[in-house]
Amino acid sequence: MANSHLVILKKPYLDAILEGRKRIESRFYKAKGHGFGCVFAGDKLFLKLSSGPVYATAAVAVVKNFQNLTPEKILELKHQYNHDIGGSDEHWRGRMDCTCGFLVWLKNVRTIEPVLISKKDWRAWVVLTEKENFGLPGICGSK
């Protein structure tokens, strides 16, 4: 059974996904973070604007997890994948001290009627569960 995830995005990145210019979502952490090792091909993503509503859904086509990252390995990832990630030099500079992360290839991106949810914490990636689903459709126990 596929998992569902709430993915919080800043406006330029969400816009790039919706316009088809960004085909890979990247997440990097100093220690294993939310979503690491929990995202699989076929999972459903709810794409939420930071401080705004959920605007779209997508499916996971492919996931690659990375551990023991170094600045050199991060630069290699930038060189290899940034054409589909769309990160600025500043974005990549801010990831140089990260030791793990994952890349998610997106497919079937669809806009939806915006859905306001009540989310008060700082997590930028949430693995949705029956207990924590923010009332999003298609999650066990939700509307």
C-alpha positions in Angstrom: 0.0 0.0 0.0 1.3 3.4 -0.9 2.1 6.0 1.7 1.0 9.7 1.6 3.1 12.7 2.4 2.6 16.4 3.0 5.4 18.3 1.3 5.8 22.0 2.3 7.3 24.1 -0.5 8.4 27.8 -0.9 6.5 29.6 -3.6 9.2 29.6 -6.3 9.7 25.8 -6.0 5.9 25.0 -6.0 5.4 27.3 -9.0 8.3 25.5 -10.8 6.8 22.1 -10.1 3.3 23.2 -11.3 4.9 24.7 -14.5 6.8 21.5 -15.1 10.2 23.1 -14.8 11.1 21.2 -11.5 10.8 17.5 -11.8 12.8 16.4 -8.8 12.2 17.5 -5.2 15.3 17.4 -3.0 15.6 17.2 0.8 18.9 17.3 2.6 19.5 17.0 6.4 22.3 17.2 8.9 20.9 14.1 10.5 18.2 11.7 9.1 15.2 13.9 8.8 11.5 13.7 8.1 10.7 11.4 5.2 14.2 9.9 4.9 13.8 6.2 4.1 10.0 6.5 4.2 9.3 7.6 0.6 8.8 5.0 -2.1 7.8 4.9 -5.8 4.0 5.0 -6.0 3.6 7.2 -2.9 1.2 10.1 -3.1 2.4 13.7 -2.3 0.3 16.6 -1.2 2.1 19.8 -2.2 1.5 22.6 0.2 2.6 26.2 -0.1 4.6 27.3 2.9 2.1 29.3 5.1 -0.6 28.6 2.6 -2.9 25.9 1.3 -2.3 22.5 -0.3 -2.4 23.3 -4.1 -1.5 20.1 -5.8 -0.9 16.4 -5.7 1.8 14.3 -7.3 3.0 10.7 -7.3 6.5 9.5 -6.6 8.1 8.0 -9.7 11.6 7.2 -8.3 13.4 7.9 -5.0 17.1 7.9 -4.3 18.4 8.1 -0.7 21.9 9.3 0.1 23.9 8.9 3.3 27.4 9.9 4.4 27.3 13.0 2.2 30.2 15.3 2.0 30.5 18.7 0.3 32.1 17.0 -2.7 29.2 14.5 -3.0 26.7 17.3 -2.7 28.4 19.2 -5.5 28.3 16.0 -7.6 24.5 15.7 -6.9 24.1 19.3 -7.9 26.0 18.8 -11.2 24.1 15.6 -12.0 20.5 16.6 -11.0 20.2 20.3 -10.7 18.7 20.7 -14.2 15.6 19.0 -12.8 15.8 20.3 -9.2 16.2 24.0 -10.1 18.2 25.0 -7.0 20.1 28.3 -7.0 23.8 28.4 -6.0 22.7 29.8 -2.6 20.3 26.8 -2.2 23.2 24.4 -2.8 25.6 26.3 -0.5 23.1 25.9 2.3 23.3 22.1 1.9 27.0 21.7 2.1 26.9 20.6 5.8 24.2 18.0 5.3 25.1 14.3 5.7 22.0 12.7 4.2 19.1 13.4 1.9 16.9 12.1 -0.8 15.7 13.0 -4.2 12.1 12.4 -5.4 11.2 12.2 -9.0 7.7 13.6 -9.5 5.0 12.4 -11.9 1.3 13.0 -12.4 1.4 16.5 -10.9 -2.2 17.8 -10.6 -3.5 21.0 -9.2 -6.5 20.7 -6.9 -8.9 23.1 -5.4 -6.8 24.7 -2.6 -7.2 23.0 0.8 -6.5 24.9 3.9 -5.2 22.7 6.7 -4.2 23.5 10.3 -0.5 22.7 10.6 1.4 24.6 13.3 4.8 22.9 13.4 8.0 23.5 11.4 8.2 20.1 9.6 8.7 20.6 5.9 7.9 16.9 5.1 5.3 14.9 7.0 4.6 11.2 6.5 0.8 11.1 6.8 -0.8 8.5 9.0 -4.4 7.7 10.0 -3.9 9.8 13.1 -2.0 12.7 11.5 -3.6 13.4 8.1 -4.8 17.0 8.4 -8.1 15.9 7.0 -6.6 15.4 3.5 -8.7 13.2 1.2 -7.6 9.6 0.5 -5.8 9.1 3.8 -7.2 6.4 6.1 -9.5 8.0 8.7 -9.9 11.3 6.8 -12.8 12.8 5.0 
